[in-house]
C-alpha cells in the first residue's frame, strides 16, 4: 500500500491523488505571494503537509455530513479533507473558516478549480454561530484549551473534534483538563514520530 493510501486508510483512485498533487502545486504557486506554508517546508510539502493532513481522515466518523475546519490558512487540513470527501464521502459538505481575506481567496480559487463541495467563510471563528458540525478540525492554530472553546462554537453536541498536535501535546492536554471535560483518543502521527492526533468527543466546560 502506498504512503498516501496508508495515511488515508483507504485505496484512493488516481484521480484523487491527482487532485491532491494539483492542490499542492497551487499552494506552492500562491506561496510565492502570501504565506500559506513556511518557505523552508516547500520541498517537503507532500509528506509534511499533504500526507500529514490526509491522516486525519481515518479517525473521522464515516456518517459525518458537515465538517468544519477552523483557521484553515492555506487549506490544511480542510481542503485536503474536501478532496478526500469528493471521492470517499460525496454527500459531506466542508466549511472552511479563515479570517485572512487573501488566504480565503486562495481557498475559494482552489476549491473551485478542484470542483469541491466546499464553502469558504472569510470571517473570525468567534463571529460564526450558525453551524452544527459533525466534525471540527484545526491544524497549527492554537493551544488545545482555545481549540476546544472555538470548536464548541461551531459543533453539534455529539461532534468529533480532531486536532493534530506536536511535541507539546501532553502539556496541552493537562492544561485543557483544568477547564474542560472530554473523552480523548490519542494516536501517533504517521508523518512525525513526535506528533500525535487528538480525537476528542463529549466536550463540556468545567
C-alpha positions, 0 to 999 in steps of 0.5 A, spaced: 500 500 500 502 506 498 504 512 503 498 516 501 493 510 501 496 508 508 495 515 511 488 515 508 486 508 510 483 507 504 485 505 496 484 512 493 483 512 485 488 516 481 484 521 480 484 523 487 491 523 488 491 527 482 487 532 485 491 532 491 498 533 487 494 539 483 492 542 490 499 542 492 502 545 486 497 551 487 499 552 494 506 552 492 504 557 486 500 562 491 506 561 496 510 565 492 505 571 494 502 570 501 504 565 506 500 559 506 506 554 508 513 556 511 518 557 505 523 552 508 517 546 508 516 547 500 520 541 498 517 537 503 510 539 502 507 532 500 509 528 506 509 534 511 503 537 509 499 533 504 500 526 507 500 529 514 493 532 513 490 526 509 491 522 516 486 525 519 481 522 515 481 515 518 479 517 525 473 521 522 466 518 523 464 515 516 456 518 517 459 525 518 455 530 513 458 537 515 465 538 517 468 544 519 475 546 519 477 552 523 483 557 521 484 553 515 490 558 512 492 555 506 487 549 506 490 544 511 487 540 513 480 542 510 481 542 503 485 536 503 479 533 507 474 536 501 478 532 496 478 526 500 470 527 501 469 528 493 471 521 492 470 517 499 464 521 502 460 525 496 454 527 500 459 531 506 459 538 505 466 542 508 466 549 511 472 552 511 473 558 516 479 563 515 479 570 517 485 572 512 481 575 506 487 573 501 488 566 504 480 565 503 481 567 496 486 562 495 481 557 498 475 559 494 480 559 487 482 552 489 476 549 491 473 551 485 478 549 480 478 542 484 470 542 483 469 541 491 463 541 495 466 546 499 464 553 502 469 558 504 467 563 510 472 569 510 470 571 517 473 570 525 471 563 528 468 567 534 463 571 529 460 564 526 454 561 530 450 558 525 453 551 524 452 544 527 458 540 525 459 533 525 466 534 525 471 540 527 478 540 525 484 545 526 491 544 524 497 549 527 492 554 530 492 554 537 493 551 544 488 545 545 484 549 551 482 555 545 481 549 540 476 546 544 472 553 546 472 555 538 470 548 536 464 548 541 462 554 537 461 551 531 459 543 533 453 539 534 453 536 541 455 529 539 461 532 534 468 529 533 473 534 534 480 532 531 486 536 532 493 534 530 498 536 535 506 536 536 511 535 541 507 539 546 501 535 546 501 532 553 502 539 556 496 541 552 492 536 554 493 537 562 492 544 561 485 543 557 483 538 563 483 544 568 477 547 564 474 542 560 471 535 560 472 530 554 473 523 552 480 523 548 483 518 543 490 519 542 494 516 536 501 517 533 502 521 527 504 517 521 508 523 518 512 525 525 514 520 530 513 526 535 506 528 533 500 525 535 492 526 533 487 528 538 480 525 537 476 528 542 468 527 543 463 529 549 466 536 550 463 540 556 466 546 560 468 545 567 
